[in-house]
Structure formats: C-alpha cells, structure tokens
Amino acid sequence: MSGHVFHPGHDEWHGQTVVVFTSGARTVVGRWDSVAAGEVRMMDVAVHDSGHPPTLPADHPAAPADGAPEAREQWVARLKKYGIPVEHRTFALPEAEVDRIERLRDA
C-alpha cells in the first residue's frame, strides 16, 4: 500500500527491510528506522563495502564459498535468500550519501 504509514510520525520506509545504495562503495541492508538530523538511522544492519571481504564466518550460509569479495548484486541476493547476518544493531549514515533505496524483497 503506497504512501501508507503504519506508525504515525514516521516515513513510509519505517520498519521495512531495505537495501540502501550509497553514492560510495557501501551498500547497507537492514530495517529502516528514520531520517533525523541529516542521518538515515537503521536497525539490524549488514554492510557491504566494495573490494573488502565480508566479515562473516566461513560456515555462515550467506558467506561466499571461496571467501573472496562478492559483487554487490551477489551479496544482496545472498542476504535476500538466507537473511541478514546482523553486523550492527543500530547504524547511521549521512542522508547525503544515499543514492537510492529498495525493499529487500524487490532487490
């Protein structure tokens, strides 16, 4: 339901699991909380940084088989299939870095 806000006082993304594509190397997946003071605030987040290996244990289902860095698209597909390996319970990034947002289920 577009434009419907479940919690009054919050934006339409509040509580949804999203993929935040930044203008830099980071991609963030987690539960959207709010935008305040120029920051996007999220909960239960995993972060992909292009060119850096994931920090998951090798036996985690979302870890790449060969331990090599994954392309962002592969990483998002893995999280969509196996779930988010939470690296940060709370996370904030500058709103100015946000390029686009998609619901994880649509990514």
C-alpha positions as CSV (number, residue, x, y, z in Angstrom):
1,M,0.0,0.0,0.0
2,S,1.9,3.0,-1.2
3,G,2.0,6.1,1.0
4,H,0.6,4.2,4.0
5,V,2.4,4.9,7.2
6,F,1.8,2.3,9.8
7,H,3.3,4.3,12.6
8,P,2.1,7.9,12.6
9,G,5.0,10.4,12.7
10,H,7.3,8.1,10.7
11,D,8.1,8.0,7.0
12,E,6.8,5.3,4.6
13,W,10.0,3.2,4.9
14,H,9.8,2.9,8.7
15,G,10.1,-0.7,9.8
16,Q,10.7,-2.1,6.4
17,T,13.8,-4.2,5.4
18,V,15.6,-2.2,2.7
19,V,18.7,-2.1,0.7
20,V,20.3,1.4,0.8
21,F,22.6,2.0,-2.2
22,T,25.0,4.8,-1.4
23,S,26.9,7.1,-3.8
24,G,30.1,5.5,-2.5
25,A,31.3,1.9,-2.1
26,R,28.9,0.9,0.7
27,T,25.6,-0.9,0.4
28,V,23.5,-1.2,3.6
29,V,20.8,-3.8,4.2
30,G,18.6,-3.7,7.3
31,R,15.5,-2.3,8.9
32,W,14.8,1.3,8.2
33,D,14.0,3.4,11.3
34,S,14.0,7.1,10.5
35,V,15.7,10.1,9.0
36,A,16.8,12.7,11.6
37,A,19.4,15.4,11.8
38,G,20.7,14.6,8.3
39,E,21.2,10.9,9.1
40,V,19.5,7.7,8.0
41,R,19.0,5.5,11.0
42,M,18.7,1.8,10.6
43,M,18.5,-1.3,12.8
44,D,19.9,-4.9,12.5
45,V,22.2,-4.0,9.6
46,A,24.8,-5.7,7.4
47,V,27.2,-3.6,5.3
48,H,28.9,-4.4,2.0
49,D,31.9,-2.4,1.1
50,S,33.1,-3.0,-2.5
51,G,36.5,-4.6,-2.6
52,H,36.6,-5.6,1.1
53,P,36.0,-9.2,2.1
54,P,32.8,-10.0,4.1
55,T,33.2,-10.3,7.8
56,L,31.0,-13.4,8.1
57,P,32.2,-16.7,9.5
58,A,33.1,-19.1,6.7
59,D,30.3,-21.5,7.8
60,H,27.5,-18.9,7.6
61,P,25.1,-19.6,4.8
62,A,25.5,-16.0,3.5
63,A,29.3,-16.2,3.3
64,P,30.7,-16.6,-0.2
65,A,32.0,-20.1,-0.9
66,D,35.6,-19.1,-1.7
67,G,36.0,-16.3,0.8
68,A,36.6,-13.8,-2.0
69,P,34.9,-10.4,-2.0
70,E,31.4,-10.6,-3.6
71,A,29.9,-8.1,-6.1
72,R,27.2,-6.1,-4.5
73,E,24.5,-7.8,-6.6
74,Q,25.6,-11.3,-5.4
75,W,25.8,-10.1,-1.8
76,V,22.2,-8.6,-1.9
77,A,20.9,-11.9,-3.5
78,R,22.5,-14.0,-0.7
79,L,21.0,-11.8,2.0
80,K,17.7,-11.9,0.3
81,K,17.8,-15.7,0.2
82,Y,19.4,-16.5,3.6
83,G,18.7,-13.5,5.8
84,I,20.7,-10.6,7.2
85,P,23.8,-11.5,9.2
86,V,23.5,-8.6,11.6
87,E,26.8,-6.7,12.0
88,H,25.3,-3.6,13.6
89,R,22.3,-3.5,15.9
90,T,22.0,0.3,15.2
91,F,23.5,2.1,12.3
92,A,23.5,5.7,10.9
93,L,24.8,7.0,7.6
94,P,24.6,10.5,6.2
95,E,21.5,11.1,4.3
96,A,23.5,12.9,1.6
97,E,25.3,9.5,0.8
98,V,22.0,7.8,-0.1
99,D,21.7,7.2,-3.8
100,R,18.6,5.0,-3.8
101,I,16.5,2.7,-1.6
102,E,14.7,-0.5,-2.5
103,R,12.8,-3.0,-0.4
104,L,15.0,-6.1,0.0
105,R,12.2,-8.3,-1.3
106,D,12.2,-6.2,-4.6
107,A,16.0,-6.1,-4.9
